[in-house]
Amino acid sequence: MNRGNSTFTRSEPLSGDDTITIFFEETACEVPAGVTVAAALLGHDDHHFCRSAADQEKRAPHCLMGVCFECLVEIDGVKNRQACLEPVREGMQVKRQHEPVDESK
């Protein structure tokens, strides 16, 4: 996470080998290596990834195991990615997804 807006706290600082940089809404975020996108973004300051298709309320991960689809994001230009199932990669571009995309059309 951006150190200025992160709600994560650690008793010991991470070494450079333990973190990678991803971009959330075009903002660079230093996150722990090896975690999912959802875990990395939970420390973001407004805590939402997408909006409900029904009522446009802000949504964040709920089940964190790929069942609820409350964590849909766009990753590197691909929509409908479940943030709880995607591991972070160096340089990954993540954007909020404000509604589900019907890919059958």
C-alpha positions as protocol buffer text, in pm:
chain_id: "A"
residue {
  index: 1
  type: MET
  ca { x: 0 y: 0 z: 0 }
}
residue {
  index: 2
  type: ASN
  ca { x: 92 y: 355 z: -32 }
}
residue {
  index: 3
  type: ARG
  ca { x: 247 y: 415 z: 309 }
}
residue {
  index: 4
  type: GLY
  ca { x: 43 y: 735 z: 348 }
}
residue {
  index: 5
  type: ASN
  ca { x: -302 y: 574 z: 315 }
}
residue {
  index: 6
  type: SER
  ca { x: -248 y: 221 z: 441 }
}
residue {
  index: 7
  type: THR
  ca { x: -430 y: 83 z: 743 }
}
residue {
  index: 8
  type: PHE
  ca { x: -181 y: -205 z: 770 }
}
residue {
  index: 9
  type: THR
  ca { x: 62 y: -197 z: 1058 }
}
residue {
  index: 10
  type: ARG
  ca { x: 364 y: -420 z: 1114 }
}
residue {
  index: 11
  type: SER
  ca { x: 593 y: -461 z: 1405 }
}
residue {
  index: 12
  type: GLU
  ca { x: 891 y: -496 z: 1169 }
}
residue {
  index: 13
  type: PRO
  ca { x: 933 y: -322 z: 835 }
}
residue {
  index: 14
  type: LEU
  ca { x: 926 y: -538 z: 525 }
}
residue {
  index: 15
  type: SER
  ca { x: 1251 y: -577 z: 338 }
}
residue {
  index: 16
  type: GLY
  ca { x: 1254 y: -484 z: -31 }
}
residue {
  index: 17
  type: ASP
  ca { x: 1240 y: -852 z: -126 }
}
residue {
  index: 18
  type: ASP
  ca { x: 913 y: -899 z: 60 }
}
residue {
  index: 19
  type: THR
  ca { x: 715 y: -637 z: -132 }
}
residue {
  index: 20
  type: ILE
  ca { x: 615 y: -558 z: -487 }
}
residue {
  index: 21
  type: THR
  ca { x: 452 y: -258 z: -648 }
}
residue {
  index: 22
  type: ILE
  ca { x: 107 y: -273 z: -804 }
}
residue {
  index: 23
  type: PHE
  ca { x: -103 y: 15 z: -931 }
}
residue {
  index: 24
  type: PHE
  ca { x: -457 y: 65 z: -797 }
}
residue {
  index: 25
  type: GLU
  ca { x: -649 y: 332 z: -983 }
}
residue {
  index: 26
  type: GLU
  ca { x: -311 y: 445 z: -1124 }
}
residue {
  index: 27
  type: THR
  ca { x: -163 y: 498 z: -777 }
}
residue {
  index: 28
  type: ALA
  ca { x: 148 y: 297 z: -694 }
}
residue {
  index: 29
  type: CYS
  ca { x: 98 y: 73 z: -392 }
}
residue {
  index: 30
  type: GLU
  ca { x: 370 y: -125 z: -219 }
}
residue {
  index: 31
  type: VAL
  ca { x: 213 y: -455 z: -114 }
}
residue {
  index: 32
  type: PRO
  ca { x: 334 y: -781 z: 40 }
}
residue {
  index: 33
  type: ALA
  ca { x: 454 y: -1030 z: -221 }
}
residue {
  index: 34
  type: GLY
  ca { x: 254 y: -1351 z: -247 }
}
residue {
  index: 35
  type: VAL
  ca { x: -85 y: -1221 z: -133 }
}
residue {
  index: 36
  type: THR
  ca { x: -404 y: -1193 z: -338 }
}
residue {
  index: 37
  type: VAL
  ca { x: -515 y: -867 z: -495 }
}
residue {
  index: 38
  type: ALA
  ca { x: -803 y: -853 z: -244 }
}
residue {
  index: 39
  type: ALA
  ca { x: -568 y: -890 z: 53 }
}
residue {
  index: 40
  type: ALA
  ca { x: -336 y: -626 z: -90 }
}
residue {
  index: 41
  type: LEU
  ca { x: -617 y: -377 z: -145 }
}
residue {
  index: 42
  type: LEU
  ca { x: -799 y: -423 z: 184 }
}
residue {
  index: 43
  type: GLY
  ca { x: -569 y: -158 z: 332 }
}
residue {
  index: 44
  type: HIS
  ca { x: -675 y: 103 z: 78 }
}
residue {
  index: 45
  type: ASP
  ca { x: -825 y: 406 z: 249 }
}
residue {
  index: 46
  type: ASP
  ca { x: -1185 y: 385 z: 120 }
}
residue {
  index: 47
  type: HIS
  ca { x: -1218 y: 6 z: 136 }
}
residue {
  index: 48
  type: HIS
  ca { x: -1423 y: -60 z: -178 }
}
residue {
  index: 49
  type: PHE
  ca { x: -1340 y: -234 z: -504 }
}
residue {
  index: 50
  type: CYS
  ca { x: -1663 y: -218 z: -701 }
}
residue {
  index: 51
  type: ARG
  ca { x: -2028 y: -113 z: -685 }
}
residue {
  index: 52
  type: SER
  ca { x: -2338 y: -328 z: -668 }
}
residue {
  index: 53
  type: ALA
  ca { x: -2513 y: -365 z: -1004 }
}
residue {
  index: 54
  type: ALA
  ca { x: -2851 y: -343 z: -828 }
}
residue {
  index: 55
  type: ASP
  ca { x: -2819 y: -29 z: -618 }
}
residue {
  index: 56
  type: GLN
  ca { x: -2466 y: 105 z: -686 }
}
residue {
  index: 57
  type: GLU
  ca { x: -2361 y: 70 z: -321 }
}
residue {
  index: 58
  type: LYS
  ca { x: -1989 y: 37 z: -258 }
}
residue {
  index: 59
  type: ARG
  ca { x: -1874 y: -323 z: -228 }
}
residue {
  index: 60
  type: ALA
  ca { x: -1565 y: -489 z: -83 }
}
residue {
  index: 61
  type: PRO
  ca { x: -1460 y: -854 z: -57 }
}
residue {
  index: 62
  type: HIS
  ca { x: -1693 y: -1064 z: 151 }
}
residue {
  index: 63
  type: CYS
  ca { x: -1613 y: -1435 z: 139 }
}
residue {
  index: 64
  type: LEU
  ca { x: -1249 y: -1414 z: 17 }
}
residue {
  index: 65
  type: MET
  ca { x: -1280 y: -1759 z: -141 }
}
residue {
  index: 66
  type: GLY
  ca { x: -1437 y: -1693 z: -483 }
}
residue {
  index: 67
  type: VAL
  ca { x: -1803 y: -1754 z: -404 }
}
residue {
  index: 68
  type: CYS
  ca { x: -1968 y: -1413 z: -360 }
}
residue {
  index: 69
  type: PHE
  ca { x: -1823 y: -1203 z: -650 }
}
residue {
  index: 70
  type: GLU
  ca { x: -1816 y: -889 z: -432 }
}
residue {
  index: 71
  type: CYS
  ca { x: -1454 y: -824 z: -526 }
}
residue {
  index: 72
  type: LEU
  ca { x: -1472 y: -795 z: -906 }
}
residue {
  index: 73
  type: VAL
  ca { x: -1200 y: -571 z: -1047 }
}
residue {
  index: 74
  type: GLU
  ca { x: -1029 y: -500 z: -1376 }
}
residue {
  index: 75
  type: ILE
  ca { x: -674 y: -637 z: -1384 }
}
residue {
  index: 76
  type: ASP
  ca { x: -439 y: -536 z: -1665 }
}
residue {
  index: 77
  type: GLY
  ca { x: -739 y: -443 z: -1883 }
}
residue {
  index: 78
  type: VAL
  ca { x: -935 y: -765 z: -1819 }
}
residue {
  index: 79
  type: LYS
  ca { x: -1267 y: -712 z: -1641 }
}
residue {
  index: 80
  type: ASN
  ca { x: -1456 y: -949 z: -1409 }
}
residue {
  index: 81
  type: ARG
  ca { x: -1146 y: -1072 z: -1226 }
}
residue {
  index: 82
  type: GLN
  ca { x: -1209 y: -1192 z: -872 }
}
residue {
  index: 83
  type: ALA
  ca { x: -954 y: -1008 z: -660 }
}
residue {
  index: 84
  type: CYS
  ca { x: -966 y: -1276 z: -391 }
}
residue {
  index: 85
  type: LEU
  ca { x: -838 y: -1541 z: -635 }
}
residue {
  index: 86
  type: GLU
  ca { x: -570 y: -1343 z: -821 }
}
residue {
  index: 87
  type: PRO
  ca { x: -216 y: -1331 z: -679 }
}
residue {
  index: 88
  type: VAL
  ca { x: -38 y: -996 z: -707 }
}
residue {
  index: 89
  type: ARG
  ca { x: 236 y: -950 z: -969 }
}
residue {
  index: 90
  type: GLU
  ca { x: 493 y: -675 z: -1003 }
}
residue {
  index: 91
  type: GLY
  ca { x: 353 y: -383 z: -1205 }
}
residue {
  index: 92
  type: MET
  ca { x: -5 y: -516 z: -1211 }
}
residue {
  index: 93
  type: GLN
  ca { x: -267 y: -252 z: -1301 }
}
residue {
  index: 94
  type: VAL
  ca { x: -587 y: -284 z: -1096 }
}
residue {
  index: 95
  type: LYS
  ca { x: -898 y: -70 z: -1141 }
}
residue {
  index: 96
  type: ARG
  ca { x: -1234 y: -66 z: -971 }
}
residue {
  index: 97
  type: GLN
  ca { x: -1516 y: -225 z: -1162 }
}
residue {
  index: 98
  type: HIS
  ca { x: -1842 y: -43 z: -1112 }
}
residue {
  index: 99
  type: GLU
  ca { x: -2072 y: -305 z: -1266 }
}
residue {
  index: 100
  type: PRO
  ca { x: -2051 y: -666 z: -1380 }
}
residue {
  index: 101
  type: VAL
  ca { x: -1966 y: -712 z: -1746 }
}
residue {
  index: 102
  type: ASP
  ca { x: -2172 y: -953 z: -1955 }
}
residue {
  index: 103
  type: GLU
  ca { x: -1907 y: -1127 z: -2161 }
}
residue {
  index: 104
  type: SER
  ca { x: -2160 y: -1344 z: -2348 }
}
residue {
  index: 105
  type: LYS
  ca { x: -2250 y: -1061 z: -2589 }
}
